Amino acid sequence: MTHALTRPVRLDLEAFSRAANLHPDLVRRFVALGLIDATTDADGELWFCSAQLAAVARLQRLRAGFALNYAALGLVADLLDRIAQLEAALRRRPPASSSDSTNPAGASGGRPWI
């Protein structure tokens, strides 16, 4: 078992907003929509781990690149995460045997679409 030698960096709403170059109200909206994760302390203040800065940057790129509304951002981000998981699982699979005559290219996926 391993233990962290330092406490994880936590940012309050103001520090996180400055680091992400976003208005605090927009950060609150992202949290309310479930686009980024935050924890709440006993006083009800939002706290963010530094990894959420990367998530916000990704959301900003998606919004700028595809002109998506905030609700669609969540869907697109979830789909991109799922695609990444499936691709990683596919890379971990052993290669298909070359003796499979129904699948000469070694691709997987079952029945052809056409």
C-alpha positions as CSV (number, residue, x, y, z in Angstrom):
1,M,0.0,0.0,0.0
2,T,1.3,3.5,-0.8
3,H,0.6,6.8,0.9
4,A,0.8,10.2,-0.5
5,L,3.6,12.3,0.9
6,T,1.9,15.6,0.3
7,R,-1.7,16.7,0.6
8,P,-3.4,17.1,-2.8
9,V,-3.6,20.6,-4.1
10,R,-7.1,22.0,-3.5
11,L,-8.3,25.3,-5.0
12,D,-11.1,27.4,-3.7
13,L,-13.6,28.8,-6.2
14,E,-11.8,32.1,-6.6
15,A,-8.4,30.5,-7.2
16,F,-9.8,27.9,-9.5
17,S,-11.7,30.6,-11.5
18,R,-8.5,32.7,-11.9
19,A,-6.4,29.6,-12.9
20,A,-9.1,28.6,-15.4
21,N,-9.6,32.2,-16.6
22,L,-13.4,31.8,-16.1
23,H,-15.9,33.8,-14.1
24,P,-16.8,32.1,-10.8
25,D,-20.5,32.0,-11.9
26,L,-19.6,30.0,-15.0
27,V,-17.5,27.6,-12.8
28,R,-20.6,27.2,-10.5
29,R,-22.7,26.4,-13.6
30,F,-20.2,23.8,-14.7
31,V,-20.4,22.2,-11.3
32,A,-24.3,22.3,-11.3
33,L,-24.3,20.7,-14.8
34,G,-21.9,17.9,-13.6
35,L,-19.3,19.0,-16.1
36,I,-16.6,19.3,-13.5
37,D,-16.2,17.8,-10.0
38,A,-16.0,19.8,-6.8
39,T,-16.2,19.1,-3.1
40,T,-18.0,21.2,-0.6
41,D,-16.7,22.0,2.9
42,A,-18.7,22.5,6.0
43,D,-19.3,26.1,5.1
44,G,-20.7,25.2,1.7
45,E,-17.7,26.5,-0.2
46,L,-16.6,24.8,-3.4
47,W,-13.1,23.2,-3.6
48,F,-11.5,21.8,-6.7
49,C,-8.5,19.5,-7.3
50,S,-6.0,20.8,-9.8
51,A,-6.9,18.0,-12.3
52,Q,-10.2,19.7,-12.9
53,L,-8.3,22.5,-14.6
54,A,-7.6,20.1,-17.4
55,A,-11.3,19.2,-17.6
56,V,-12.2,22.8,-17.8
57,A,-9.6,23.4,-20.6
58,R,-11.1,20.5,-22.5
59,L,-14.6,21.9,-22.1
60,Q,-13.4,25.3,-23.3
61,R,-11.8,23.7,-26.4
62,L,-15.0,21.8,-27.2
63,R,-17.2,24.8,-26.8
64,A,-14.9,27.0,-29.0
65,G,-14.2,24.4,-31.6
66,F,-17.8,23.1,-32.1
67,A,-20.0,25.9,-30.8
68,L,-21.7,23.5,-28.3
69,N,-24.1,24.7,-25.6
70,Y,-23.3,23.7,-22.0
71,A,-25.7,20.8,-21.9
72,A,-24.2,19.3,-25.1
73,L,-20.7,19.7,-23.7
74,G,-21.5,17.1,-21.1
75,L,-22.8,14.6,-23.6
76,V,-19.8,15.1,-26.0
77,A,-17.3,14.9,-23.1
78,D,-18.9,11.7,-21.9
79,L,-18.9,10.2,-25.4
80,L,-15.2,11.1,-25.9
81,D,-14.4,9.5,-22.6
82,R,-16.3,6.3,-23.6
83,I,-14.5,6.2,-26.9
84,A,-11.1,6.5,-25.1
85,Q,-12.1,3.6,-22.8
86,L,-13.1,1.4,-25.7
87,E,-10.0,2.2,-27.6
88,A,-7.8,1.4,-24.6
89,A,-9.7,-1.9,-24.1
90,L,-9.2,-2.7,-27.8
91,R,-5.4,-2.0,-27.5
92,R,-5.2,-4.4,-24.5
93,R,-6.8,-7.3,-26.4
94,P,-4.5,-9.9,-27.9
95,P,-4.4,-9.7,-31.7
96,A,-6.8,-11.9,-33.6
97,S,-5.5,-15.1,-35.1
98,S,-4.5,-14.8,-38.8
99,S,-6.2,-18.1,-39.6
100,D,-9.7,-16.5,-39.2
101,S,-11.0,-16.6,-42.8
102,T,-14.1,-14.6,-42.1
103,N,-12.0,-11.7,-40.7
104,P,-8.9,-11.5,-42.9
105,A,-7.8,-8.0,-41.8
106,G,-7.8,-9.0,-38.1
107,A,-10.5,-6.5,-37.3
108,S,-13.0,-7.3,-34.6
109,G,-16.6,-6.5,-34.2
110,G,-18.7,-9.4,-35.3
111,R,-21.0,-9.3,-38.3
112,P,-20.2,-6.8,-41.1
113,W,-22.7,-3.9,-41.5
114,I,-23.1,-4.5,-45.2
